[in-house]
Amino acid sequence: MEVGLDPSIPTYSGGLGILAGDTLRSAADLGVSMVGVTLLHRKGYFRQHLDARGNQTESPDLWNPEDILEPMEPRATVTIEGRQVRVQAWRYDIHGLSGHRVPVYFLDTALPENTPWDQTLTDHLYGGDDHYRLCQEVVLGMGGMGMLSALGLKDRMIYHLNEGHSALLALSLLESRRQGGGFSDPIEAEVEAVRRQCVFTTHTPVPAGHDQFPWELVEQVLGRDRAALLESSQCCVDMSLNMTYLALRFARYINGVAMRHGEISLGMFPGYPIDAITNGVHAVTWTSPPFADLFNQHISEWRQDNFYLRYAVGISLHEIQQAHGQAKKELLKEVERRSGVQLSENVLTIGFARRATTYKRPDLLFSDLDRLRGLARQVGPIQVIYGGKAHPQDEGGKEMIRRVFQAAATLGEAVRVVYLENYNMALGKILYAGVDLWLNTPLRPREASGTSGMKAALNGVPSLSVLDGWWVEGHVEHVTGWAIGDDSESPGDYFHDAASLYDKLERIILPLYYGKPEAYAKVRRAAIALNGSFFNTQRMVSQYVTNAYFPFEENSPN
Ligand SMILES: *Cc1c(COP(=O)(O)O)cnc(C)c1O
């Protein structure tokens, strides 16, 4: 449903889309033959505006696909509420390091032969109501399938459903097997044949992240025959169509996006064999220019082969400090340009940017302002840079932003806090590299993976994070960063986690940063060598190839 390819293409909202883009980039680098399919989203996700109190308003993020993408001739057609809706595709080519090309097709319904309403179906990412979303998912899954056919790309395909949004693709596959046979009960053999072609990745343990549509709506949009076919293939839970169950039912390989998330997903969806492949980030995209220069000098192979980042252990601490100093300067310049606020180069700078939503708890750092003031005064000064958009309908998320603004106002000069508007790929890239510490405070176990900390690690920025998602694997205490709280079975407790966060800052991180800068640089270097070398999409895509797309089979003739 979303892909983050370039800051000038605003068709993503957060981690899910950035991961899709990074996956496609690494597939291109590795020479994997892959195409991406997504929606055009002519009005983007949205542009965020924040007033002086942190109240968020939104406006469309308009862009001109015509300037960036190439229109394709073939058309596909989907049936929505009995209407024939025509679909066009626009192509964007990703060129891998050795020239291999991975095309991405953006589906578009803004064609004059469609009704005015149908023309809006590919306007807004995560906009509108359930009805709009289900129609979009018909365009994405069934229109996507039709477009691949029209482009002559249907043969010998393996379909990777990245999240449940595209799961109606399975319905198209099932129908094309049953052509001529009408819509009677699905034969288990046909379901099995569809399953052999599909791989499904689930991305969140948060229930609201799994689309469900009431049955009347499904019948209205898809028609009774198709609804009946879905019903008989057992994808309905509580009289609604659950897109995750649809994908689970039709996939031969299923995975979560970090080891811990795999375990949690097994508990959420009992009876399904759920594996785990831990997320990564595209190393070349997310490494800042100063560190890219440094790696080019010492380990020039790192672009072709991200495992070489392991040899960052041989780079001198002095050079690591220098490269980070440059990235920090760039960030502080950008902060001043955007906000007018001048932060200090000599102060420990904490970064926190992510979708503003309640479970990510951006206010945890401010739960005890006296304690925060006290440690900044007595142990060493702190400044904080925030960013993040709340979904327009997420009132809790919007409240989180206001709380950060309130805390900033209350703290004043004691701890400077800046909230930057309109967090996106471009701002992220500067932010992950330029801060000294990347803060991550989700309520366990809701963070399936998280990837921003991986981008920070590539740039020698250690994380201070709750032990959830990828950090369970990437964390080596005091070597690659620091943990907030522990890894026990019970979910995180707000005040317990806050106390741990303050303890780590007060007793370990601030004394290290101000008292032993060489030792702090050692943590930077280990973050690159241990985490940068592993938590990248080059390793991740290789794992998808060997474990999901072309698994070893006992009975294979080879
Ligand atoms: C990497 C990235 C994210 C995802 O980061 P999380 O750690 O999962 O929150 C979100 N938004 C942007 C713009 C990113 O670059």
The ligand as a Gaussian input file, in Angstrom:
#p B3LYP/6-31G(d) Opt

LIG

0 1
 C       12.918000       4.640000       8.841000
 C       11.743000       5.516000       8.843000
 C       10.623000       5.196000       9.618000
 C       10.542000       3.940000      10.456000
 O       11.222000       4.069000      11.650000
 P       10.712000       3.349000      12.992000
 O       11.930000       3.103000      13.763000
 O       10.052000       2.084000      12.579000
 O        9.783000       4.289000      13.632000
 C        9.545000       6.059000       9.611000
 N        9.553000       7.189000       8.882000
 C       10.610000       7.527000       8.124000
 C       10.558000       8.791000       7.341000
 C       11.734000       6.705000       8.075000
 O       12.774000       7.059000       7.305000

